[in-house]
């Protein structure tokens, strides 16, 4: 399950899309700071922009489930811009807590930006969130940006991810 989690988190970076197999292997080997390989997506890509809008639009659904998860709901994570401003790097972070002071997460990807490491605790501004995920039974919910990336992968590779996501 942990390797699948790393695979799902690594798959969907927008400014950089991690190689999930490499990420999972690094975590399995105990290398907590392995660098992710990056695939660039144009900042004005229409399909990705639509996916980000959908992630933001449905964020309240994520928060409802995260606040009171059903017995089969786990792995609550957010995809957000680690470097809001001109430099953009989207990463996944598992939700540690959300309270009046804001959102705290743990990085699920090794960012390209210096000074950040896999598993590091970070503050997340809700305005920087573009996507979300959680597992419900054997199916991952959310992952709007991931769906765009899957459509651009070789069919066999995309099918492998879809199976892991329960789609």
C-alpha positions, 0 to 999 in steps of 0.5 A: 500500500505504501508503494502505491501511495508513493506511485499515486503521489509521484504521478501527478506533479504538473510543473513536474511529473515524478517517475512513480516507479523510481519514487517507490523504489527509492522509498522502498530502499530507504532513500528519503531524498531521491530526486524526482524526474520531471515532465513539464506541462505548459502553464496554459495547457487547456486540459490541465487548467480545466482539471485544476479548476475542477480540483478547486471547485470540488475541494469542499467535498475533500474537506468533508470526507477528510474531517469525518472519514468513513472506515474505508477512506484513507490517504488524504492528500492535497496537490498545491503550488509549493512556490506560488508566484512566477516559479511554479512547482506542484507537489502532493502533501498528505494532510497532517492537520487543518485548523484555524491556523491553516493547513499542515501537510507532509511532502509526498514528492521530493521537490526540485526547489532547494530546501525541501525534502520528502516527508518535510512538514509544510504550511499550505495556503488553501488558495494554492491547492489545485487538486486532491485525493483520498482512497475510498476502498480500492478506488482513488477519488479526486486526481483531476490533474492525474487524469489529464496526464494519464490521457497523455501516457502510452496506453499500457502505462496509463492502464497500469496506473488506472488499475492501481487507482481503481479506475 
